[in-house]
Amino acid sequence: MARFLITLPGRADGGRGARPAFPDSVTDLRQAFGPFDHLAQVGRAAEIAGFHGALAPFDPEGDESLVVAAGLLRQSRRLRTVAGFHPGIATPVYAAKVSASLQRFSGDRLDWRLAVDLDPAVARAQGDFLEGPDRYARAEEFLTVAKGVWSEEDYTYEGRFYQVLAGGFQSPLAGRAFPRVHLSGTSKEALELSARHADVHVFDPEDDIEAASPPGVAYGLRLPVLARDDDDEAWEAARRLWTRGGRTAESLPDPDPRTRLWRGFRPSGSPGALPGASLRNGLVGSFETVAAGIRDYIDRGVGVFFLEATPYIEETYRLGERLLPLLTKEGVRVR
């Protein structure tokens, strides 16, 4: 079985910084349509289109993912929501308490995705000055403590970064399912952390999944996609995406002939595609072509896919209506 989740924008306006252009006379709608409405529409689209869940990513300049997750869980009936956050966001006890409350209100549909190894400048802007292996040591303690207070009524812990004395949840917080933990990274420290604590280890398309995968952990993949009715239409859309960042059509790179990956997707959540921005690998082509590429990853053991596509609302419906049925037809369970 493969699970497919759609990646939400890290910012409530989708990185566009603008509300719908209502006429000046329509003042009620101007006031009623808030920045969260765009995220809510993407979440509704994901549920209607048959996605297993949605990822509210960690964006250091965007909206707080746990708040976004709470809104999505409140408005949906079955959609799982993965909240991406940095372990320095709060104490593990507080993060666990917030999450236990969300599990109670949503029927255990919240998951975690920890962003452990941030760019140093981004980390310092978040008030975090840990570097190197210490980040993984703290994440280890964060998860240990969060799971400890979640499952034990009289929990005590003393570590380098956190201390708890006679803690632990009781009714009404006790007894809920702990969020599934998603981790990432290919360093020795990242893989060891996943082996001890992760339910899913999330890779990028260019990673050597078979060589790096921690034992006993499900494989996930963060995958940008651009799918259309046929390959020509998809590559025309890719050319528009490429030139939007100030690049020329002549410099459009070809996909890797071995992996079929195209290195032309801008970073997720980036409002612009500047020529100097780092680019990411993903799949481009007809729905059948993209489905075949996904099937290759499933055959390699990937069971969770975080699909990324913009514009968010339109592409969520498009992928749900045209791509997921192809995989179901091939015998892939998509929920």
VENRA-V840407 format. One record per run of one state. SS is the DSSP state (2 for helix, 1 for strand, 0 for the rest). FROM is the first residue (numbers start at 1). LEN is the number of residues. If there is no record, write none. Layout:
((SS/FROM/LEN) (SS/FROM/LEN))
//
This chain:
((0/1/2) (1/3/5) (0/8/19) (2/27/6) (0/33/3) (2/36/13) (0/49/4) (1/53/4) (0/57/8) (2/65/11) (0/76/4) (1/80/6) (0/86/1) (2/87/3) (0/90/2) (2/92/15) (0/107/3) (1/110/5) (0/115/5) (2/120/6) (0/126/7) (2/133/19) (0/152/3) (1/155/4) (0/159/4) (1/163/5) (0/168/13) (1/181/4) (0/185/3) (2/188/10) (0/198/2) (1/200/5) (0/205/4) (2/209/4) (0/213/5) (1/218/11) (0/229/2) (2/231/13) (0/244/5) (2/249/3) (0/252/9) (1/261/6) (0/267/12) (1/279/8) (2/287/13) (0/300/2) (1/302/7) (0/309/3) (2/312/18) (0/330/6))
//
